[in-house]
Amino acid sequence: MKCLSCLIGIIALVSFGFCNKATALRNEKNTIPGLIIYPWVKSSREAVVVLCKKGNSCATFLADEDEPFAVWRAIEDVRGDLFDVTGEMFRISQTVPVRSLYSDLIIVGTVGKSRVLDALEKAGKIDLDNLRGKYESFRLQTVSEPFPGCRGALVIAGSDIRGTIYGTYTLTQDGLEVDPLRFWTERPVTKRSDLFLGPMFHQEPPPKIKYRGWFINDEDLLQGWHANSDRKVSAELYEHILSSALRLRQNMIIPQTEFNVGIPNDQRICEMVKDYGLLLTTHHAMPLGIWGKDWDIYWKAKGVQPPEFSFVKNLDKFEEIWRYGIDTYAPYMGIWQVGLRGKTDSAIWNFDKHFPTDSPSRAKVILNAISLQRRLLHEKLGSDVSVVTTLWTEVLDLYREGVLEYPEDITLIFSDSRGALFHFDDMGWKEPFPDGRAGVYYHLAFHNSHDSHLANTVHPYRIRDAFARVNKYNMTAYFLVNVGNIRDYVFGIEAVAEAAWTGNLDPEDYYRRWCSTQFGKEVANEVTSVYKRLFDLPYRWGKFEDEHFMIEGLIYYGFTFLDAFRQGKTSQEDFDKFYAIDKTTRYKIPTRSYMHYWPEKPSYKSVIDWFAVHCSEDSKKWDVLWEDMCKLEKKIPSHRRQFYRDNVLLQAFTMKAANNYMRDVARGLQAYLIGNKEETRRLLESAKSHLQSVLVRQKEAEHGKWAGFYENHIIVRFDRGIQAVEEFLGNL
């Protein structure tokens, strides 16, 4: 991923490795992950460090034996990368040499923890003053004759443990263009036998966003693909998940939607998160590590009948289970979530019948719960803990009303709206938040009818605009992104990681770099054009960008309409009962609070007519786009054609098929209403075939290690879409 025109930062060519403070201070700009230039030279005579030379031994990694496991694990990752590139296994040494046994070294160390760095600094070979005390920063510097008998060394120095880890990964990701998401993209490395490194100096300053990470959420496919006996994502898969996160300079993670440290598999995952140097945290439905579903489990494990789930009535019981959460997660948790949520991911008052009904009283109870949670945390862990609370749905409503005023030591996390868009400009904020006060929960993947599951539909311009608002309001304390099952979202995942590190994203540059890296420079412009057309949302029907239906919604409304007609429940009362949110004009179907594009008086008949028109129009757009995408497939280099099929064609085909399923269901029901059974049967059989064709395509994408990846569809119900057609036709 090299792009000279986009490189932010300065590479100073230093002849003898020593660099004074003034030089270091010139390098205080964040560099896009993957765009640090390693100055490779053509011959060993020109090199400061010979990392590898054909027919000769390779450089040796030198790190202090007291470096944390997380650093050593990153070194092992990079050694694996280097083996894939060169075919050579690089040695390791843990001894500070009086006289080096090796002619060339790769020295890896953390400031204040590395005797190797201390020795170099004492000898005047390096000056680390400008790195000390910084957050997650690192320096890359070549040094001539670092020790007697050693020709040269590449010094990778981190200001802290994660700084060292990030710096270590740059050697192969920036220097040799190894894909940070290579496990998911399967992009092969470029083989090289000689690695001659010229003079180099680069210092990376702290990231723009303090906490950056992933939420592995709605992970139905991962659960089916790599599952343990409890049908949860196995700890073994987390070796790749956590490594991928670190390669993209992430530092926090929510491992799964539901996890419990009391389960051996989940405890192992928590241990791995800590061992890898990442920060464990939880989502808004798991304050202090306690999911609402844990309520009954906890009490039954104690041999008692679960008490009523009521914070108002049973505050002491909540205190007990929260103490349990703190005690069990204390060895692992890096960022504590506080708040009050129901037994499932919904409002507490849906489960607590004693909860107040007016907004000020509700806010008061929530704040009382948070006050108790803070006190419990401070009693157990002291006051120096990172605490956040996510203002999700009903809590955000209370905040907008002005009845929720949080303590200043809690970081407020605001979520995007559907479609990964922000509408924060209407919050009434006059000034940016103070440092550390606010952050964001963002969605590349979202499980509902109007957002993306199985397809990456959040484009780089939308991500750029999101970070513009993050910067505008200084919401830089935290940025968590929902990455779903990961494989479908690699394009967006890397874009968000880049923006979270630097604070911004150049969409056009990102398109060009990513498409060039993944598919080759020769076809990069054409692949970029395809992506843009895909992101233009041909299935977008409303006035605003987030007014659209996605795969899940199209299939859902298709089979619920079929069920309604099969059961004879198609009256206006039936429609309102099933779809209405309240007694006014608000329905589940529109993507915003009120309809901008729905029939004025929605009914089954008017909605079916509406779908028939719009899906028919969009099917023509899909046909044109699909034809162009298939033509482009022939131009993709053969070694990247499979990834193009899996990551681009499959997503487009699935969206196209979902649209055509809803089109044929709607037209089939139109035919049914006028008594044309033959046409009804023809159209519904066609609808079924669209979903069946997706399952065939998914099976084709289950090659090699991906065997079984698409077998656990829990969220997008292809099976229900097919079943609803068969049941309807069975009664026809």
N, C-alpha and C positions, 0 to 999 in steps of 0.2 A: 504494500500500500504506500507507494512513494509518489509524492506530488510536490515538486520544488516550489511551485507557485503558491501552495497552501501551507507551506511549512511555517509554523509560528515558533519563534525561538531562535537562538543563535548558537551556532556551532563554532567554537573558537579552536583554531588549530594551534596546539601547544607542543612545542618541540620536545621538551624534557619532562612533561607531566606536571611540574609545579605550576600552580596557578594562584595568583594573588587574589585578595578579596574583591578588588575593583573589577577584575575580569568576571568573577562569579556573579556579581550583582547585575551584569548586563544580560543575564539569561533568565530574567524573571517574567517569562510569559509561558502560559500553558501550551503544551504541544499536543496536537490531536493524536490520540492513541494510534500508533501504527505509522506515524509520520516523522519520527526522529531519524535523521539521516546518519547512518553508519558509513564513514568514509573508507570504503574498501579500495585498496590499491592493487595494481596488477602484479607486482612482484614482491618477494620477501625482502629484497633490498630496500624497497620504499617503505616497508611496514615498520610500525612501532611494535606491533604485536602480531605474531604469526599464530593464528588460532588453529589452522590446519594446513598441512602441505602434503600433497600426494606422495606417498612412499615414506613419509616421516611420521613421527608421533605427533599427537595433537597437544594443544595447551591443556593445562591442568587447572581445575577449579580449586581455589584455596579459600576456605572459610573457617572461622573460629568454631571449635567444637561446642562452644556455649551458645551459638546461634540457635534460636528457637526452631522447633520441628517445622513450623510453617515455612521458614526460609529454606531449610534443607529440602523440603518437599518441592518447592518451586525450582530449586537447582536441579532436582531429579527430572522434573518436567522438561526443563530446558536441555538437559543432557539427552533426553529422549528425542527432542526436536533435532538436536545436532546430529544424533545418530541417523535419524531419518534423512537428513540433508546430505551428510558426508559419508555415511556408512562406517564411521569411526566412533568408538566409545571414549569419551573424554574422561580422564582420571580425576580423582578427588584427593585433596590433602587437607588435613585439619591442623597442621603444625606451622607455627610462625618460624620461617627458616632463618637461621643465622647465615647460612649460605644455601641458595636455592639448588635443589636437585633438578629443577625443571627450567628450561630456557624461556618458556612463555607461560604466563599465568592469567587466569580470569579470577580476580579477587572480588569476593562478595562479602559485604559486611554491613552491619547496622551501627550507626554512630553511638558510641557509649557502651556498646556490647561486644565490639570486635577488637581483639588485641592486634590483629593484623593491621587494621586501619590505624590504631594507635601507634604502631611501630612505624608505619609509613609517614604519619604526620610528624612524629618525633624526629625522623630523619630529614624532614623538610621536603619530602616528595609530594605531599598533598597538603592542602589547607581546608579544613572542614568547618571553620567557624561559621561560614554563611549557610551551612546546612543544619547546624545544631538547632534543636528546638522547633523546627518546622514540622508541619503536619503532612504526612504521607508524601514527602518529597524524595527525590533521589538525584544522584549525580552519576554520570558516565564520563570517565576520564582515562585516557591512556597515559602511562607512566613509563619512561625509559629507565632501565636498570633499577627497578624497585628494591631489589635485594642483590647482594653480590652473587654473581653467577647466573643471574636472570636477565635476559635481553630486554623484555618488556612485559607490561601487564595492562589489561583492561580492568579498571577499578569500577565496580558497581557499588556505590555507597548509598544507603538509605537513611533518612532522618529518623525513621522508626521502622518497625517490622514490616508494615505493609509497603512503605516506601521502598524498602529493600526488595520485597517481592515484585512490585511493579517494575522496578528497574531491571531486575533479573530477566523478566519476560521480554523486555525490549530487545535483548540480544538476538532472539530468533524471530520475534514478531515484526520488529522494525528493521532489524539488520538483514534478516533472511526471508521476510515476507511469509512467515508461517501464520496461517489463519488462526486467530484467537478462538474461533468457534469451529475449529477443524473437526471436532467430533461430530458436530451437527451438519456441517456443510460438506465434509469429506473432500475438501479441496486438497489435492496432492501438493507436496512440497516440491520446490525446484532443487534438483540435485546439484551439489557443488563439491569439488574435491579440494580446492584451495581457498582459504579464508585469510587474507592479508589485510590487517586493519591499520590505517594511517593515523596521524595525530587526531585526537578527538577530545572535545570538552562540551558537555551539555549538562545543565542543571535544570531540573523540572521543579517548578514551584508547587505549592499546595493546590488541590483541586478547587474548583468553583463551588461545588456542592459538598458539604461535609460528609453526610451519610448517603451512599448511593447503593442501590441493591435491587434484588429480584424477589418477587412473590411468585412461587410456583403454585398457581391457583387454578381451580377447575381442571385438574391434571388427570382427567379421565383416561387419556391415551397412555400416559406414562404409567399409570396404575396397572393397566392391562399388559403393557409391554415389559416392564421390569417391576414385577410385584412380588411381595413376600406373601406368606400364608394369610395375612390379614387384608390382602388386596390393597396394600399401601405401597407407594414407591419404595423400592428396596434401597438399602444403604449403599449397595454396590454401585448403583447408577450415580450416586452423589459424588463419587470420585470425579466423574466427568462434569457434573453440574457445577460443583464448587470450583474446580479448576477453570472452567470456562468463565465463571464470574470474575475470578481473580485476574485472568488474562485480559479482561475488559476493564480492569481497575475498579471493580465493585468492592464494597466493604461490608455489606450487610445482606442478610437473606432471611426470608420466611420460607422454610423448607416445603411445607405442604399446606393445603387448606385446613385439614384437621391433623394435628399431631399431638402426641402425649408422651412426655419423657418417661412415663412409667412403662411404656411398651418397649421391649428390647430393641426393635428395629429403629424406633424413633430416638431412643436414647443414644444409639450408635451414631445416628445422623447428627444429633446435637454435639456429640463428642468430636465428630469430624469437622463440623463448622468451626469449633474452637481450635482444633488442631491445625486447620488450614489458615487460621488467622483472620477469619471473618467474624462479624458480629451477628449473633442470633437475635431476632426480634419476632413479634407476633402481629397479627392483624387486629382490626377493630373489634372483631367478635371474640377475641381471646385476651381480655385484659388480665394482666399478671399471669399469662399462660393458661388461663382457665377458659375453655370453650364451654358454651352453655350446655352442650351435650354431656360434659363431664360431671354435671351436677348429680344425676342419678347414679352414675358409675362410682363416684367418690363415696356417697353414703352407703350404697349397697356393699362396697368393699369393706366398710366398717361394720357391716352386719346390722345396719339400722334402716328403717323405712325412710326414703328420701323425704325431707320436709318440703313444705310448699315453697315453690320457687318465687319468693317475694322478698325483695330487698327491704321494702317498707315494713313488712311484718317480721322477717327473720334476718335482720341485720347481723346478728351474732353468727348465724350460720354462714353468711357470705364472708364475714371476717375470717372464719375458720378455714374455708376453702381457699380464700386468697392467701392466707398464711401458708397453706400447703403449696400453693402455686409458687410463691416466692422461695420457699425452702427447696423445692425440687428443681426449679430452674435457675437458682442463684449461681451454680457452678458454670452455667452456659450462657445466660442471657446477657447481651450487650446493650440493648435498648429496650426499655420496659414500656409496654403499651398500657395505658389506664383508660377507664371509661366504664360504661354500664350498658350491657346489651342483653338481648333475650336469649332463650334457649337455642334458638337458631339465629341466623344472620338477619335479625329484624329487631324492631324496637322492644325495649324492656316491658313497656306497658301492654304489649300484646300477650304477655305471659303473667305479669304481676297485676292481679285484679285489684290490688290495693293502691296501685300507683295513681298519683293525681291526674286530673284530666286537663287542667289549664297549664299553659306554657310556663309562666313564672314558677309555679310549684314544681313542675316537672324538672325545670332547670335546677332548682334548689336541691332536689333529691340527687340528681346526677352529680352536682358539685360536692354534695356531702359524701357520695360514694368515692369520688376522686380524692377528696381530702383524706378519707380513711385509707385508701390505697397508698397515697404518698406517705402517710404516717407509718404504715406497715413496712414500706420499702426503706424508709430512713432508720427505723428501729433495727432492721436486719442488716442493711448494707451501708448505712451512713447517708449523708446528704449528697455525696458526689456520685450520683447515678444519672444516666440519661433517660429522661421520661418524655414520652410523646402521647398525644391523644388524637385520634382521627375523627374529624367532624363529618360523619357519614350520614347521608339522607336526613333522618328526623332530627339528628343532633345539629346538623348544619342549619336546618330550618329554625331551631331555637336560637342559634348563634345569629342568624340574620335578623331575628326579632329583637335582638339586643338584650336577651335575658340570661345569656351565658357569659360570664366573665371568669376566665381561667387564671389560676396562679401564674405568675410571670416565669417560674422555673419549669414550666411545661411547654414543650414545643407543639404547636398546633399544626396538624396535617390536614390539608384541604385536598379534596379529590377533584379530578376532572369530571366533566359531564360525559354522557354517552358519546362515543365517537372520538374519545381522547381530545375533546375540545374544552377550553376554559372559558367561563363566562364571569371571571372575577372582576371585570371592570364595572359590573353592576352591583358590587358588594358595598359600595359607598366608602371604600378605604380612601383616605386623604393622603396618607403618608406611607412609605415603605415600612415593613416590620423591622423592629430592632434585630440585630444579628442573633441568630440562633433561635428565633422565636417562631418561625413558620417554615413549613415544607409542603411537599406534594406527594399524593398517591395517584399514580398515572396508569393508564390501561392501554397496552397494545392488544391484549386479549380481554374480552368481556363476555360473560355468560348472560345474555338476554336476547330478546328478539331482534334488536336493532343494531347490534354490534358484532364484532368479529370473533368467531370461534372456527378454527380450521383454516383461516385465511388472514394474512397480514393486510389490513386495509388502512392503517395509519401512515400517511405519507410524510416525507421529510419536511414539507412546508408546514404541516400541522405541528410537527415536533418543534420546528424553529419558532413558531408563534407561541407555543406553550412556554418555551424557555425565555422568550421575550417578556412574558408576564411574570415568570419566576424572577427575572432580574428587576423588573419594574417595581415589584413589591418586596424584593429582598427575601424571597422564600427559599433561601439557599441552605437551610439547615439539614434538609432531608429530601431525597427523591427516590421513591419506591416505585418500581414498574412491574405491573402484572404481565408475566411472560407466558402464561398458559402452559402448553406442552412444549414450549421452546422451539421445536423443530420448524413449526410453521412461521415463526416470527423472527428469524435470524436477521432479516433485512432491517427491521425496526429496532431490534435489540441493540445492534451495533451503533445505530444512529443515536439512540438515547444515551448509550454509554459515552459516546463522544461528546454530546452536548452537556452531560452531567459533569464531565471532567473540565471542559473548557468554558462552559457557560453559554455556548451558542452553537449553531449549526448552519452551514452554508448548504442549502438543499441541492443546488445544481452541482456543486463540487462533490457532494456526497453521492449523488446518483452516479456521476461519472466514475469516481474512484471505486465504489462498491461493484458496479457492473463490470468495470475493467478488471478488477481483481478476481471476481468470481467467474467471468465468462470470456475474458480476453479483450485486449484493446480494440481488436478488429471489429468486434460486434457490440462494443460497449454502448455506442450511441443508439443502436437499434433496440437493445435490451432496455435501455433507459426509456425510450419512447413507449415500449410495451408496458413497462411499469407505470408510467404516467397515465396512460390510458386506462389501465386497470384501476388506478387510484382515483380516476375521475368519476368513479361511481356511476356507471350506466344504470344502476338500480336505484339511484337517488331520485326521489320524486318530489321532495318538498322544496320550500323556499330557502331553507337553511341547509348547511352542509351535513348536519347530523340527522337530517330527516330522510331516513332510508330504511330499508329492510335488508337484513343480512341472511346468511344461509339458515341459521337456526329459526329466525322468525318466519321466513317463507315456508319452510317445511311445517312449522308449528301451526300456522294459520291454515295451511292446506289440510292437515289431518283433523284439526278441530272442526273446521267447516264440514268436512265429510262426515265426521261423527255426529254432528248436530243434525244434518239432513237424514242420515241413516236412522237416527233415533226419533225423528219427527219433532225436534225441539228447535223450530226455526221462527218462532214468533218474535215480535219486537221485545216482548217481556223476556223471552229466553236470551235474546242477543244482549240486552242491557244487563241481565243478571250475570252473564258469563264474562262480558268484556268491560262493563262500566266500573270505574273506580269510585265514583260518587253519583249523586242524583242529577248533576249538572251535565255539562258537555264533555267531561273528562273521561277518556277511555284508555284502556291498556294499549290500544293499537298505535296511536300517534307517538312520535318520538319526543315531542316537547309537551309541556303541560296542557296546551290547548292546540286544537287542530289548525294547521295552516293549509292542508291540502286534502283532507278527508271529505267525503260527502257531508253536506251540511246536516243531514239527518241520517246517520249511519244505521243500516239494517243489514241483515244477511244478503238481501237482494242487491242493495246499492253497493255494498262492499265487494261482492262477487263481481259485479259489473265493473267496478273500479279496478280490481286486480286483473280482470281479463284484458282491459284496455292497456294498462300500464305494463304488465308483464309481456304482452304481445309486442308492444313497442320496443321494450328493452331486449327481447329475444333477437330482434334484428341487429341491434348494436352488438350483442354478444356474438352473433354469428360472424360479423365482420372482424371483430377483435380476435376471435378464436382462429379464424382462417389466417390472419397475419401472424399470430403467435406460432402456429404450426409451420408456416413457411420459414420463420426465423429459426426454428429448431434445427433445420438442416445446416444452418450456418454456424451453429454453436460448436466449438471444438469438441471432438469426440469424447475427451476425458472429462468434460463438464456437461455433456448432454443429459446424463442421468439426473444430475442436480437440477438442471433446467426443467426437466419433466416433473421432478418431485416437488420443487419449490415454486415454480412459476405456473407451469401448465396445469398441474393438479389443482392448485388453488383456483385458478380461473375456471377450470372445468366444473369444479364443485359449485361455484357461485352461479355459473351459467345453468347448470342442471337444476339447482334450487329454484331459480327464476322460472325455468320452463316447467318444472313440477307445479308451481303455483298457477302458472298460466293455464296449463291443461286441466288442473282441478277446477279452476274458476270457469273455464269454458265448458267443461264437462257438466258442472252443476247448472250452468245456463241451459244446456241442452236438456238436462233432466227436468228443469222447471217447465219446459214447453212440451214434455212428453216424448222426446226423441231418445229412446233408450239405446238404439244402435250407435248413435253419435256419442252418447254419454259413455258407453262402454269403450268405444274407440279412443276417446280422449283420456279416460282414466287409465286405460292400459298404457297409453303413451306416458302419462304422468309417472306411473310406477316404473317404467323403463328408464326414466331419467335418473331416479335414485339408484336403481340397480346398476346403472352404468358407472355411477360414482364408486360404488363398492368394488367394482371390477378394477377401476383405475387405482383405487387405494391398495388393492391387493398387488398390483404391479409395482407400487412404491415400497412394498415390504420385502425388498431384496436384501440379501446379506444379513447384516446385524439388525436390520429393521424388521425382520420377520415378526409378525404379530402386532406391529405398531398400531394398526387401525382397528383392532378387534374389540376394543372396549368402549364403544360409543355410548356414553351415558347422557351427554349434553345435547348433541345434535342427533335427533332420533330418526335416522334413516329407516330403522325397522318399523317405527310407528307410522311413518309416512306411507310405507309399502303396505303395512297391515291394514291401515284405514281404507286404502283403495280396495284391497281384497275383500274386506268385510262389507263395504258398500256394494261392490259388484255381486257379492254373494246374496244380497237382499234385493237386487235389482229385478 
